[in-house]
Amino acid sequence: MTGEKVKKCLWLFWINLFIGAFTFGGGYIVVPMINKYFVWKKRLFSKEELLSMAAIAQSTPGAIAVNLSALAGHRTAGMAGVVCSCLGAIIPPLVILSIITVWYDAFSSNPAVEAVLRGMQAGVAALIVDIVVDMWQMILRRKSALLNALVPGAFLASFVFHANIAAILAVCCLLSLWHVRKTLGRRAG
């Protein structure tokens, strides 16, 4: 491994350790942090690439934060980047959960801890809305009637009809594949 790759891997470990330690709520809450450090500061990939990685991380098994750190690590430094990113991403939750487990009774009955957790929920909700708006804008830029219809359709299927998330994702994927085949067939013919 070259010196440059070692530097990248160490940076990936530390930045994912930092992100894992300071982003409570998991899931999409890590996207703004990855955007700040990987896209804005280091310019390792574009925001569109990040949003695509976030969609993949969401639709694959496992924790979104770990999946996204693995994808960002791979994009930055290959398989070594995946290992370093994942290690950095999983250490903080393991340590924090170990501490909370030992002191659960004290934490669960403390009004200050309850207040902090409620405040964090509000912040997490705001960040998730920000990510949804970014993804929606990315979809609108593609000027696809199908994609524009899939977003509210998937939301309604989930929120109103309580459809299975895996089924919603499968239908969206199949419709998108059908649309691509139809579009490519039209261009070839």
C-alpha positions as CSV (number, residue, x, y, z in Angstrom):
1,M,0.0,0.0,0.0
2,T,1.4,3.4,-1.0
3,G,2.0,6.2,1.5
4,E,-0.9,8.2,-0.1
5,K,-3.3,5.3,0.3
6,V,-2.3,4.8,3.9
7,K,-3.0,8.5,4.5
8,K,-6.4,8.2,2.9
9,C,-7.2,5.1,5.0
10,L,-6.2,6.8,8.2
11,W,-8.2,9.8,7.3
12,L,-11.2,7.5,6.5
13,F,-10.9,5.8,9.8
14,W,-10.7,9.0,11.9
15,I,-13.4,10.9,10.0
16,N,-15.8,8.0,10.2
17,L,-14.9,7.6,13.9
18,F,-15.7,11.3,14.4
19,I,-19.0,11.1,12.4
20,G,-20.0,8.0,14.3
21,A,-19.3,9.7,17.6
22,F,-21.2,12.9,16.9
23,T,-24.2,11.9,14.8
24,F,-26.9,10.5,16.9
25,G,-29.9,9.0,15.2
26,G,-28.1,7.0,12.6
27,G,-29.5,6.5,9.2
28,Y,-29.7,9.5,6.9
29,I,-28.3,11.7,9.7
30,V,-24.8,10.9,8.6
31,V,-25.4,12.2,5.0
32,P,-24.9,15.9,5.9
33,M,-21.6,15.0,7.8
34,I,-20.3,13.0,4.9
35,N,-21.4,15.8,2.5
36,K,-19.4,18.3,4.6
37,Y,-16.2,16.3,4.9
38,F,-16.1,14.2,1.7
39,V,-17.8,16.5,-0.8
40,W,-17.2,20.1,0.4
41,K,-13.9,19.9,2.2
42,K,-12.0,17.1,0.4
43,R,-13.9,17.0,-3.0
44,L,-13.6,13.2,-3.1
45,F,-17.0,12.9,-5.0
46,S,-20.0,15.0,-6.0
47,K,-23.2,15.6,-4.0
48,E,-25.1,13.7,-6.7
49,E,-22.7,10.7,-6.1
50,L,-23.3,11.0,-2.4
51,L,-27.1,11.0,-2.8
52,S,-26.8,7.9,-5.1
53,M,-24.7,6.2,-2.5
54,A,-27.2,7.1,0.2
55,A,-30.0,5.5,-1.8
56,I,-27.9,2.3,-2.2
57,A,-27.0,2.4,1.5
58,Q,-30.7,2.6,2.4
59,S,-31.8,-0.2,0.1
60,T,-29.2,-2.7,1.2
61,P,-29.2,-4.8,4.4
62,G,-27.5,-3.4,7.4
63,A,-27.2,0.0,9.2
64,I,-27.4,2.9,6.7
65,A,-24.5,4.7,8.4
66,V,-22.2,1.7,8.1
67,N,-23.3,1.0,4.5
68,L,-22.8,4.6,3.5
69,S,-19.3,4.7,5.2
70,A,-18.4,1.5,3.3
71,L,-19.5,3.0,-0.1
72,A,-17.7,6.3,0.6
73,G,-14.6,4.4,1.7
74,H,-14.6,2.2,-1.4
75,R,-15.0,5.3,-3.6
76,T,-12.1,7.0,-1.8
77,A,-9.6,4.1,-1.3
78,G,-10.9,0.8,-2.5
79,M,-11.3,-2.2,-0.3
80,A,-8.8,-0.9,2.3
81,G,-11.0,2.2,2.5
82,V,-14.1,0.0,3.1
83,V,-12.4,-1.7,6.1
84,C,-11.0,1.5,7.6
85,S,-14.3,3.4,7.1
86,C,-16.4,0.6,8.6
87,L,-14.1,0.2,11.6
88,G,-14.3,3.9,12.3
89,A,-18.1,3.9,11.8
90,I,-18.9,1.0,14.2
91,I,-16.5,1.8,17.1
92,P,-18.5,4.8,18.5
93,P,-21.9,3.2,18.6
94,L,-20.4,0.0,20.2
95,V,-18.7,2.1,22.9
96,I,-21.7,4.3,23.5
97,L,-24.1,1.4,23.7
98,S,-21.8,-0.5,26.1
99,I,-21.8,2.5,28.4
100,I,-25.5,3.1,28.2
101,T,-26.1,-0.6,28.8
102,V,-24.1,-0.5,32.0
103,W,-25.8,2.7,33.2
104,Y,-29.3,2.2,31.7
105,D,-31.3,2.7,34.8
106,A,-29.6,6.0,35.6
107,F,-30.0,7.2,32.0
108,S,-33.6,6.2,31.5
109,S,-34.9,8.0,34.6
110,N,-32.9,11.2,34.2
111,P,-35.1,14.1,33.0
112,A,-32.0,15.9,31.5
113,V,-31.2,12.9,29.4
114,E,-34.8,12.7,28.3
115,A,-34.8,16.4,27.3
116,V,-31.5,16.0,25.3
117,L,-32.9,13.0,23.5
118,R,-36.1,14.9,22.5
119,G,-34.0,17.8,21.3
120,M,-31.9,15.4,19.2
121,Q,-35.0,13.9,17.7
122,A,-36.1,17.4,16.5
123,G,-32.6,18.0,15.0
124,V,-32.5,14.6,13.3
125,A,-36.0,15.2,11.8
126,A,-34.8,18.5,10.3
127,L,-31.7,16.9,8.8
128,I,-33.7,14.1,7.3
129,V,-36.1,16.7,5.7
130,D,-33.0,18.5,4.2
131,I,-31.8,15.2,2.7
132,V,-35.3,14.5,1.3
133,V,-35.3,17.9,-0.4
134,D,-31.8,17.4,-1.9
135,M,-32.8,14.0,-3.3
136,W,-36.1,15.4,-4.6
137,Q,-34.2,18.2,-6.4
138,M,-31.8,15.7,-7.9
139,I,-34.8,13.7,-9.2
140,L,-36.5,16.8,-10.6
141,R,-33.3,17.7,-12.5
142,R,-33.5,14.4,-14.4
143,K,-36.9,15.6,-15.9
144,S,-38.4,12.1,-15.8
145,A,-42.1,11.8,-15.5
146,L,-41.7,8.3,-14.1
147,L,-39.3,9.3,-11.4
148,N,-41.4,12.3,-10.5
149,A,-44.4,10.0,-10.1
150,L,-42.5,7.3,-8.2
151,V,-41.6,9.6,-5.3
152,P,-45.1,10.6,-4.2
153,G,-46.4,7.1,-5.2
154,A,-43.8,5.4,-2.9
155,F,-44.6,7.9,-0.1
156,L,-48.3,7.2,-0.4
157,A,-47.8,3.5,-0.5
158,S,-45.7,3.7,2.7
159,F,-47.5,6.4,4.7
160,V,-51.1,5.9,3.7
161,F,-51.3,2.2,2.8
162,H,-48.4,1.0,5.1
163,A,-47.0,-1.2,2.3
164,N,-43.9,-3.2,2.9
165,I,-40.8,-1.1,2.3
166,A,-39.0,-3.9,0.4
167,A,-42.0,-4.3,-1.9
168,I,-42.1,-0.5,-2.5
169,L,-38.4,-0.5,-3.4
170,A,-38.8,-3.6,-5.6
171,V,-41.7,-2.0,-7.5
172,C,-39.7,1.3,-7.9
173,C,-36.7,-0.7,-9.2
174,L,-38.8,-2.8,-11.6
175,L,-40.6,0.3,-13.0
176,S,-37.3,2.1,-13.5
177,L,-35.8,-0.9,-15.3
178,W,-38.8,-1.2,-17.5
179,H,-38.5,2.6,-18.3
180,V,-34.8,2.3,-19.2
181,R,-35.4,-0.7,-21.4
182,K,-38.3,1.1,-23.1
183,T,-36.2,4.2,-23.6
184,L,-33.2,2.3,-24.9
185,G,-35.4,0.3,-27.3
186,R,-36.9,3.5,-28.6
187,R,-33.4,5.0,-29.3
188,A,-32.2,1.8,-31.0
189,G,-35.2,1.5,-33.2
